[in-house]
Amino acid sequence: MKELLFGAAYYDEYMPYDRLDQDISLMKKAGINTVRIAESTWSTCEPQEGCFDFSHVERVMNAMEAAGIHVIIGTPTYAIPTWLVKSHPDVLAETKKGKGLYGPRQIMDITNPAYRYYGERVIRKLMECTAHRKCVIGFQLDNETKHYGTAGKNVQEQFVKYLRKKFSNDLDALNYEFGLDYWSNRINAWEDFPDVRGTINGSLGAEFEKFQRTLVDEFLSWQAGIVNEYRRKDQFITHNFDFEWRGYSFGVQPDVDHYHASKALTVSGVDIYHPSQDQLTGAEIAFGGDMVRSLKQDNYLVLETQAQGYPDWTPYKGQLRLQAYSHIASGSNSVMYWHWHSIHNSFETYWKGLLSHDFQENAAYMEACVIGKEFSESGSRLVNLKKKNDVAVLVSNEALTALKWFGIEATAAGSGNLGYNDIVRWIYDALYQMNVECDFIWPETEDLDRYKLIIVPALYAAPDSLLERLKNYVKSGGCLAATFKTGFVDENVKVHHDIQPHILRDCFGIRYHQFTFPRNVRLSGEIADGTADKEAKTFMELLIPEGAETLAAYDHYNWSGYAAVTRNQYGRGSAFYLGCMTGNGLLKKILREALKSAAVEIPEESFPVILRKGTNDLGNTVRFYLNYSPQDQEVLYRFREGTDLLDHHAVKHHEKFKLSPWGVRIIEEN
């Protein structure tokens, strides 16, 4: 890209009166150069079957083109019109809860033939209307696509075909690998295959969820194929991936394998929402950005993020600007708000846009004007920032799903609340607070050797081939750090029958036979000394060293003979193992040891001062200093002299400077 994209989703069809010219005037004042349109208006584009009306799309394109504002077109398939459901009721997805009722978005079966037929037709009509337009720079496929739990008859028939292929039509192999003899779940004829929605078998259930994720891959690929027939070479195809939702963007998305689904795109895209005000840390911005950047090891687009949002997200002074530069610091080439204006009816009435319901200039809008001006002045030195990180965190949808079936805190009473993403964020947030930037990798990632340190949180389900590759990575000189619950079951969620940790026993220099929950258990050892919180938390494996050094042991009258955290030399590399969850302070000390062992630089600054860096198109290093606190922070600049891209002042080596509350400084090295 040649410039940073700064913009918002714009819904002319939601407006209570005609104000397109006024909005464009306000956009130009704010430096907004891009809008996203059309992705939620199928029923407006096609009010009755076969009757198309793209006048609102054309009207906005005409106005934006005249104003010199770019347009991203979204395919309108994520919210279906009433006439489609009336004519074809089977387009509504059947899930574990049964068949849905019309009303919400994203309630359709994305495999349904009627939905596909009408969806393709409206996409083609929209492309005919938009693809040739000069203002249109790219296309967004659908919106935060997932499989929506679809599990009706046609989906289950496809699943049986998928299993027949996976197991080479061998039912005995299926029954053996999934342990279906248990509770008489054995399937003796393919035509007897039961409704998977009722299964109590974790292997079968996890495999069905894996299959459901492939439906998203195919769906986005199908849409990309249609768009590719029309788009120009200079127009991109993207999609706005989202994450596990806990009232904000939190962790690995359970219903989509981003790594697989992103192959349909030319540019990865993302929606990132996060706590604000006193809860603003920037961790979700960094996490989402690092994950989506890693999909293609390239720049990406932030297609949605919050401007104001719900009342508890209304930003403090300076936070909107801080958030914008945090996205850019992770490698994004855009900051786009959902949405431009606040709507006056329906479900998201109080999810406020950049403008409030009165359409008047407000504090958030005025801060956007500052961002837009700075982007226009310095954006050419911030666009296309490239990163080369020494640390990677391995994430796995299969491990996530398996740990949903067999929870980390599982007892006879249930699975408990702690999930896979809690462990991922436990690790990631500590790295973030230490200012250690990282990439994400997936089980299919081949070139592990480009990283000095790979961290593996709770890789509960994994094929032997992946564990062997991790073992060889250490043997060849890499540094590996893994947590409890790693490699316990295979890709079919079948528990290994050898001594744990499976395949990696020699690599980690440990074994264990038992695990339990810590009750009044503390950690002892040199690495725990000086740490306020020495408590072992949540889950503990009773590690027996077989050559590994014990960094921390369990301090408990019954468990005192077992190690909790170990380090082992294996081949030319080293391997750390965390047998339990710890407090944040102790985790950082353990990670510091792993980083030192891997010869990874650890910055002296730590949260709330966040450091990020990248290399721009001129080949210069650009360093971001982000203050995630309401207090002034003093920083020592330790690098080559450079220029502050925001105030254009020279910055000398070893110069001290102040970061204002929620403030930003960006220095380009000379």
C-alpha positions in Angstrom: 0.0 0.0 0.0 1.1 3.6 -0.6 -0.7 5.2 2.4 -2.3 4.3 5.7 -6.1 3.8 5.4 -8.1 5.8 8.0 -11.8 5.4 8.0 -15.1 3.9 9.1 -18.0 1.8 8.1 -20.6 4.1 6.6 -24.3 3.2 6.4 -26.2 5.8 4.3 -29.2 3.6 4.4 -29.5 3.8 8.2 -29.5 7.6 8.2 -32.7 9.4 9.6 -32.3 12.1 6.9 -30.1 12.8 3.9 -26.7 14.1 5.2 -24.2 12.5 2.8 -22.6 15.8 1.9 -22.3 16.9 5.5 -20.8 13.5 6.5 -18.2 13.8 3.7 -17.3 17.3 4.8 -16.8 16.0 8.4 -14.8 13.0 7.0 -12.5 15.3 5.0 -11.9 17.5 8.0 -10.9 14.4 10.0 -8.6 13.1 7.4 -10.7 10.0 6.7 -9.7 8.6 3.4 -11.6 5.3 3.3 -15.1 4.0 4.0 -16.5 0.5 4.0 -20.0 0.0 2.7 -22.6 -2.5 1.5 -21.7 -5.5 3.8 -24.9 -5.6 5.8 -27.6 -4.6 3.4 -28.8 -7.6 1.4 -32.4 -6.8 2.0 -31.9 -3.2 0.8 -29.9 -4.4 -2.3 -32.5 -7.1 -3.1 -35.8 -6.1 -1.4 -37.7 -8.9 -3.2 -36.4 -12.0 -4.9 -34.7 -11.0 -8.2 -35.5 -7.2 -7.8 -32.2 -5.4 -7.3 -31.6 -1.9 -6.2 -28.1 -0.7 -5.7 -28.9 3.0 -5.8 -27.7 3.6 -2.2 -24.4 1.9 -3.0 -24.0 3.9 -6.2 -25.0 7.1 -4.5 -22.3 6.7 -1.8 -19.6 5.6 -4.4 -20.4 8.6 -6.5 -20.0 11.0 -3.6 -16.9 9.3 -2.2 -15.2 9.2 -5.6 -15.9 12.9 -6.1 -14.4 13.6 -2.6 -11.3 11.4 -3.3 -12.2 8.9 -0.5 -11.5 5.2 -1.1 -14.3 2.6 -0.8 -14.2 -1.0 0.4 -17.1 -3.1 -0.7 -18.4 -5.8 1.6 -20.4 -8.7 0.2 -23.8 -8.6 1.9 -24.2 -12.3 2.8 -24.0 -12.4 6.6 -27.5 -11.1 7.2 -30.3 -12.7 5.1 -33.5 -11.1 3.9 -36.9 -12.1 5.1 -38.1 -13.2 1.6 -35.3 -15.8 1.4 -36.4 -17.4 4.7 -40.0 -17.3 3.7 -39.3 -19.0 0.4 -36.6 -21.4 1.7 -37.0 -22.0 5.5 -34.2 -24.6 5.4 -31.6 -21.8 4.9 -31.8 -21.3 8.7 -29.1 -23.4 10.4 -30.0 -26.3 12.6 -27.7 -26.4 15.6 -27.5 -28.2 19.0 -30.3 -25.9 20.1 -32.5 -26.9 17.2 -33.6 -24.6 14.3 -33.3 -20.9 14.8 -35.9 -18.2 14.3 -35.4 -15.3 11.9 -34.1 -12.1 13.4 -30.5 -12.1 14.3 -27.7 -12.0 11.8 -25.5 -15.0 11.0 -28.3 -17.6 11.6 -28.0 -19.4 8.2 -26.5 -22.7 7.1 -23.6 -21.5 5.0 -23.6 -24.8 3.1 -27.3 -24.6 2.1 -27.8 -24.8 -1.7 -30.5 -22.2 -1.8 -28.5 -19.8 0.4 -25.5 -20.3 -1.9 -27.6 -19.8 -5.0 -29.1 -16.5 -3.9 -25.9 -15.4 -2.2 -23.9 -15.9 -5.4 -26.4 -14.0 -7.4 -26.4 -10.9 -5.1 -22.6 -10.9 -5.0 -22.3 -11.0 -8.8 -24.9 -8.2 -9.1 -23.0 -6.1 -6.5 -19.6 -6.8 -8.3 -21.1 -5.7 -11.6 -22.1 -2.5 -9.9 -18.9 -1.8 -8.1 -15.8 -3.6 -9.3 -15.1 -1.2 -12.2 -15.3 1.9 -10.0 -12.1 3.9 -9.5 -12.9 4.6 -5.9 -13.2 0.9 -5.0 -9.8 -0.4 -3.7 -10.9 -3.8 -2.4 -13.5 -6.2 -1.2 -14.4 -7.7 2.2 -15.9 -11.2 2.1 -18.9 -11.5 4.3 -18.5 -10.4 7.9 -16.8 -12.2 10.9 -17.8 -15.5 9.3 -18.1 -18.6 11.4 -19.9 -21.9 11.0 -22.7 -20.7 13.4 -23.0 -24.2 14.8 -24.7 -25.5 11.6 -25.3 -29.2 12.0 -28.4 -30.1 10.0 -28.9 -33.1 7.8 -26.9 -31.9 4.8 -23.9 -31.0 7.1 -24.0 -34.3 8.9 -24.0 -36.2 5.5 -21.0 -34.2 4.5 -19.3 -35.1 7.8 -19.8 -38.8 7.2 -18.2 -38.4 3.8 -15.3 -36.6 5.4 -14.9 -39.4 7.9 -15.0 -42.1 5.3 -12.2 -40.3 3.5 -10.2 -39.7 6.6 -10.4 -43.4 7.7 -10.2 -44.8 4.1 -13.7 -46.2 4.5 -12.6 -48.4 7.5 -15.2 -48.3 10.3 -13.0 -50.4 12.5 -10.3 -47.8 12.4 -12.8 -45.1 13.2 -14.2 -47.0 16.2 -10.7 -47.7 17.5 -9.3 -44.2 17.1 -12.4 -42.6 18.6 -12.9 -45.2 21.3 -16.5 -45.7 20.3 -16.9 -49.1 22.0 -17.4 -47.0 25.2 -21.0 -46.9 26.3 -22.0 -48.9 23.2 -21.3 -45.9 20.9 -19.7 -48.3 18.3 -20.9 -47.7 14.8 -21.1 -50.9 12.7 -22.5 -49.5 9.5 -22.1 -46.1 7.9 -25.8 -45.8 7.3 -26.3 -46.2 11.1 -24.3 -43.1 11.8 -26.0 -41.1 14.6 -26.8 -37.4 14.8 -23.5 -36.0 16.0 -25.2 -33.3 18.0 -25.9 -35.8 20.8 -22.5 -37.4 21.1 -20.8 -37.7 24.5 -17.6 -38.9 22.8 -14.9 -36.1 22.9 -13.0 -37.6 19.9 -16.0 -37.7 17.7 -17.3 -34.3 18.9 -14.0 -32.6 18.5 -13.6 -34.0 15.0 -17.0 -32.7 14.1 -16.0 -29.2 15.3 -12.8 -29.4 13.2 -15.0 -30.4 10.2 -17.3 -27.4 10.9 -14.3 -25.1 10.8 -13.4 -26.4 7.3 -16.9 -25.2 6.2 -15.7 -21.6 6.8 -12.5 -22.2 4.8 -14.6 -23.4 1.9 -17.2 -20.7 2.2 -14.7 -17.9 2.1 -12.8 -19.6 -0.7 -16.2 -19.8 -2.6 -16.8 -16.1 -2.2 -13.2 -15.2 -3.1 -13.6 -17.2 -6.3 -16.6 -15.1 -7.4 -15.0 -11.8 -6.5 -11.8 -12.8 -8.4 -13.8 -13.0 -11.6 -14.5 -9.3 -11.4 -11.8 -7.5 -9.4 -8.9 -5.6 -10.9 -5.4 -6.7 -10.0 -5.0 -3.6 -7.9 -8.0 -4.4 -5.8 -7.5 -6.6 -2.7 -9.7 -9.3 -1.1 -9.9 -9.3 2.7 -12.0 -10.5 5.5 -12.6 -9.2 9.0 -11.6 -12.1 11.3 -12.7 -11.9 14.9 -11.7 -13.7 18.1 -13.2 -15.6 21.0 -15.5 -13.0 22.5 -15.6 -12.3 26.3 -17.3 -9.0 26.0 -14.3 -7.9 23.9 -11.7 -9.6 21.6 -9.9 -12.2 23.8 -8.4 -15.3 22.3 -8.1 -17.8 19.5 -11.4 -18.0 17.6 -12.9 -21.5 18.3 -15.2 -21.6 15.3 -12.6 -20.6 12.6 -9.1 -21.8 11.9 -7.7 -18.4 10.8 -4.6 -19.9 9.4 -6.5 -22.1 6.9 -9.3 -19.6 6.2 -6.9 -16.8 5.4 -5.6 -18.6 2.3 -8.6 -17.3 0.4 -7.5 -13.7 1.0 -4.9 -11.4 -0.6 -4.7 -9.3 2.6 -5.7 -10.5 6.0 -8.1 -8.3 8.0 -9.3 -8.1 11.5 -11.9 -6.7 13.9 -10.4 -5.8 17.4 -12.4 -4.5 20.3 -11.1 -4.1 23.8 -11.7 -2.7 27.3 -11.1 1.1 27.6 -10.8 3.9 30.1 -8.8 2.6 33.2 -9.0 -0.9 31.8 -7.1 0.0 28.6 -3.8 -2.0 28.4 -3.3 -2.4 24.7 -2.9 -6.2 25.1 -5.9 -7.0 22.9 -4.7 -4.7 20.2 -1.3 -6.3 20.2 -2.6 -9.9 20.5 -5.1 -9.5 17.6 -2.6 -7.7 15.5 0.2 -10.2 16.1 -2.1 -13.1 15.3 -3.5 -11.6 12.0 -0.1 -10.3 10.9 1.3 -13.8 11.4 -1.3 -15.4 9.1 0.6 -14.3 6.0 3.7 -12.9 7.7 2.7 -9.6 6.2 0.8 -6.3 6.8 -2.9 -6.5 7.5 -6.0 -4.3 7.7 -7.9 -3.3 10.9 -11.4 -3.2 9.4 -13.3 -2.6 12.6 -12.3 -1.2 15.9 -14.1 0.9 18.5 -14.4 4.7 18.3 -16.7 5.1 21.3 -18.7 1.9 21.6 -20.8 1.2 24.7 -20.6 3.7 27.5 -17.8 1.9 29.4 -15.6 2.2 26.3 -16.0 6.0 25.7 -12.3 6.8 25.5 -10.4 9.1 27.8 -8.5 12.0 26.3 -5.6 10.6 24.2 -6.8 7.0 24.2 -8.2 7.0 20.7 -4.9 8.3 19.3 -2.9 5.8 21.4 -5.1 3.0 20.2 -4.6 4.0 16.5 -0.9 4.0 16.7 -0.9 0.7 18.6 -2.6 -0.9 15.6 0.0 0.6 13.3 2.8 -0.5 15.6 1.7 -4.1 15.2 1.9 -3.9 11.4 -1.6 -2.7 10.4 -2.0 -0.6 7.3 -5.3 0.8 8.4 -7.4 2.0 11.3 -11.2 1.8 10.6 -13.9 2.4 13.1 -17.2 0.7 13.5 -18.8 2.9 12.7 -19.0 6.5 11.4 -22.3 7.4 13.1 -24.4 6.0 15.9 -27.6 4.4 14.6 -31.0 5.3 16.0 -32.8 1.9 16.0 -32.4 -1.8 16.5 -29.9 -4.1 18.2 -26.7 -2.0 18.3 -28.3 1.4 19.0 -25.9 2.1 21.9 -22.7 0.7 20.2 -21.7 4.3 19.4 -19.7 5.3 16.3 -17.3 8.1 15.9 -20.2 10.5 15.8 -22.9 10.2 18.5 -26.6 10.2 17.8 -26.7 13.9 17.4 -24.1 13.8 14.5 -22.2 16.7 16.2 -18.4 17.1 16.6 -17.4 15.5 19.9 -14.2 14.7 21.8 -13.7 11.4 20.0 -14.2 13.0 16.6 -11.8 15.9 17.4 -9.2 13.4 18.4 -9.8 11.5 15.1 -9.0 14.8 13.4 -5.6 14.8 15.1 -5.0 11.2 14.0 -6.0 11.9 10.4 -3.7 14.9 10.2 -0.8 13.0 11.6 -1.5 10.0 9.3 -1.5 12.3 6.2 1.8 13.9 7.3 3.8 10.8 8.5 1.8 7.9 7.0 4.3 7.3 4.2 6.9 6.4 6.9 4.6 4.2 8.8 2.8 2.2 6.1 4.0 -1.4 5.3 6.0 -1.7 8.5 7.7 -5.1 8.5 8.7 -7.1 11.6 11.2 -9.8 12.3 10.6 -11.4 15.7 12.7 -14.0 17.5 9.9 -15.4 19.6 6.8 -17.4 18.4 3.8 -18.7 20.3 2.3 -21.9 18.9 -1.5 -21.9 18.9 -3.9 -24.8 17.9 -7.6 -24.9 17.2 -7.5 -28.6 17.9 -6.0 -28.1 21.3 -8.6 -25.4 22.0 -11.5 -27.7 21.0 -10.1 -30.8 22.9 -9.8 -28.7 26.1 -13.4 -27.7 25.8 -14.4 -31.3 25.9 -11.9 -32.2 28.6 -11.5 -29.0 30.7 -8.3 -28.1 32.5 -10.3 -27.8 35.7 -12.6 -30.8 35.0 -14.0 -32.7 38.0 -17.0 -34.9 38.4 -19.0 -31.7 38.8 -18.1 -30.4 35.3 -15.3 -28.9 33.2 -14.7 -25.7 35.2 -14.2 -22.2 33.8 -10.6 -22.1 32.7 -10.0 -22.7 29.0 -7.3 -22.9 26.4 -7.4 -19.2 25.7 -6.8 -18.4 29.3 -3.4 -20.2 29.1 -2.6 -18.6 25.7 -3.3 -15.1 27.2 -1.4 -15.9 30.4 1.7 -16.4 28.3 1.1 -13.7 25.7 0.2 -11.0 28.2 3.4 -11.6 30.2 5.5 -11.3 27.0 3.6 -8.1 26.1 4.2 -6.6 29.4 7.9 -7.4 29.1 8.0 -5.7 25.7 9.0 -9.0 24.0 7.3 -8.9 20.6 6.3 -12.3 19.1 4.6 -14.0 16.1 2.0 -16.7 16.2 2.6 -20.0 14.5 0.3 -23.0 13.9 0.7 -26.8 13.8 1.3 -26.6 10.0 4.0 -24.0 10.2 7.1 -25.5 8.7 10.1 -23.1 9.2 10.4 -23.3 13.0 14.1 -22.6 12.8 13.6 -18.9 12.1 12.7 -18.4 15.8 15.1 -18.5 18.7 12.3 -19.3 21.2 9.0 -21.1 20.6 6.5 -21.1 23.5 3.8 -23.8 23.5 0.8 -23.1 25.8 -1.3 -26.2 26.6 -0.9 -28.1 23.3 -3.2 -30.8 24.6 -4.0 -32.4 21.3 -1.2 -32.8 18.7 -0.1 -35.3 16.1 3.1 -37.1 16.6 4.6 -35.4 13.6 4.3 -32.0 15.3 5.9 -33.2 18.5 8.7 -34.8 16.6 9.3 -31.4 14.8 9.4 -29.6 18.1 11.8 -32.1 19.5 14.1 -31.8 16.5 13.9 -28.0 16.7 15.4 -28.2 20.2 18.0 -30.8 19.2 19.1 -28.5 16.4 19.7 -25.6 18.7 16.3 -24.0 19.4 14.8 -23.1 22.7 11.4 -24.5 23.6 9.1 -23.6 26.5 5.9 -25.6 27.0 3.2 -25.6 29.7 1.3 -28.4 31.4 -1.3 -30.2 29.2 1.1 -30.4 26.2 1.1 -33.5 24.0 -1.2 -35.5 26.2 -3.5 -36.8 23.4 -3.1 -37.3 19.7 -5.0 -35.6 16.9 -8.0 -37.8 17.5 -8.1 -36.8 21.2 -6.9 -40.3 22.2 -4.8 -40.4 25.3 -1.3 -41.7 24.8 -0.5 -45.0 26.6 3.2 -44.3 27.2 4.8 -42.2 29.9 4.2 -38.5 29.6 5.2 -36.2 28.2 4.7 -38.2 25.0 7.6 -38.1 22.5 9.1 -35.0 24.3 10.2 -36.9 27.5 13.9 -36.9 26.5 13.6 -33.4 25.2 12.3 -32.0 28.5 14.3 -34.5 30.6 11.2 -35.2 32.8 8.4 -37.7 33.2 5.2 -37.6 35.1 2.5 -40.1 36.0 0.0 -38.0 38.0 -1.5 -34.6 38.1 -3.9 -32.8 40.4 -5.2 -29.4 41.5 -3.1 -27.4 43.8 -4.6 -26.8 47.2 -2.4 -24.6 49.5 0.7 -25.4 47.4 3.5 -22.9 47.0 6.6 -23.0 44.8 10.1 -23.0 46.2 13.5 -22.6 44.5 15.9 -19.9 43.5 13.7 -18.7 40.6 10.8 -18.2 43.1 12.8 -16.3 45.6 11.8 -12.6 45.8 8.5 -13.3 44.2 5.5 -12.1 46.1 3.0 -14.6 44.7 4.6 -18.1 45.0 1.3 -20.0 44.8 0.8 -22.9 42.3 -2.4 -22.2 40.5 -5.2 -24.1 38.8 -3.5 -27.3 37.7 -0.2 -29.2 38.6 1.6 -32.0 37.0 3.9 -34.0 39.4 7.1 -33.8 37.5 10.0 -36.2 38.0 13.3 -34.9 36.6 15.3 -37.3 34.4 18.3 -35.1 33.8 16.4 -31.8 33.9 17.3 -29.0 36.3 14.6 -28.1 38.8 14.0 -24.4 38.7 11.0 -24.6 41.0 9.6 -27.4 43.2 6.2 -27.8 45.0 6.4 -26.6 48.6 3.8 -28.8 50.2 4.0 -31.5 52.8 2.8 -34.2 50.4 4.0 -32.9 47.0 7.5 -31.7 48.0 9.2 -34.5 46.1 8.1 -33.3 42.7 9.4 -30.5 40.4 7.1 -27.8 39.1 9.3 -26.0 36.6 12.3 -27.5 34.8 15.1 -26.7 32.4 16.9 -29.3 30.2 19.7 -29.3 27.7 18.8 -31.4 24.7 21.1 -31.7 21.7 22.3 -28.1 20.9 19.2 -26.5 22.4 17.3 -26.1 25.7 13.8 -26.9 26.8 11.7 -25.4 29.7 8.6 -27.0 31.1 6.0 -25.4 33.3 4.1 -28.1 35.1 1.7 -25.7 36.7 0.2 -22.2 36.3 1.9 -19.5 38.4 1.4 -15.9 39.2 2.3 -13.2 36.7 5.5 -12.2 38.4 6.9 -15.7 38.6 5.9 -16.4 35.1 7.9 -13.4 33.9 10.9 -14.7 35.8 10.6 -18.1 34.1 10.1 -16.5 30.7 13.1 -14.3 31.3 15.3 -17.4 31.9 14.0 -18.9 28.6 14.6 -15.7 26.7 18.2 -15.4 28.1 18.8 -19.1 27.2 17.6 -18.3 23.6 19.7 -15.1 23.4 16.6 -12.9 22.9 17.0 -9.3 23.8 14.8 -8.2 26.8 14.1 -4.5 26.9 14.6 -2.7 30.1 11.2 -0.9 29.9 8.0 -2.7 30.8 4.3 -2.1 31.1 2.8 0.5 31.2 5.4 1.7 28.8 5.0 -0.4 25.7 7.7 -0.6 23.0 7.1 -1.9 19.5 9.2 -1.6 16.3 9.2 -2.2 12.6 11.1 -1.5 9.4 9.5 0.9 7.0 9.7 1.1 3.2 12.8 3.3 3.4 14.6 0.5 5.3 14.7 2.5 8.5 13.8 1.2 12.0 10.7 2.9 13.5 10.2 2.7 17.3 6.9 3.2 19.0 6.7 4.3 22.7 3.2 3.9 24.0 2.1 5.0 27.5 -0.7 2.8 28.8 -1.2 4.8 32.0 -2.8 8.0 33.2 0.6 9.2 34.6 3.7 10.7 33.0 6.4 8.2 32.2 10.1 9.0 31.7 11.9 7.0 29.0 15.6 6.7 28.1 16.1 6.4 24.4 18.8 3.8 23.9 19.1 3.6 20.1 20.5 5.4 17.2 19.6 9.0 16.9 16.5 9.7 15.0 13.5 11.9 14.3 10.2 12.0 16.2 7.6 11.5 13.4 4.9 13.3 15.3 6.6 16.5 16.5 9.5 16.3 13.9 12.1 17.0 16.6 15.5 15.2 16.6 16.1 12.6 19.3 19.6 11.8 20.4 21.1 8.5 21.6 20.6 8.2 25.4 18.2 11.2 25.5 15.5 11.1 28.2 12.1 12.2 27.2 8.6 12.2 28.8 5.5 10.3 27.7 2.4 12.1 28.7 -0.6 10.2 30.0 -1.9 7.8 27.3 0.8 9.4 25.1 2.7 8.3 22.1 6.1 9.0 20.6 7.3 7.5 17.3 11.0 7.7 16.4 12.4 6.9 13.0 16.1 6.1 13.3 18.4 8.1 10.9 
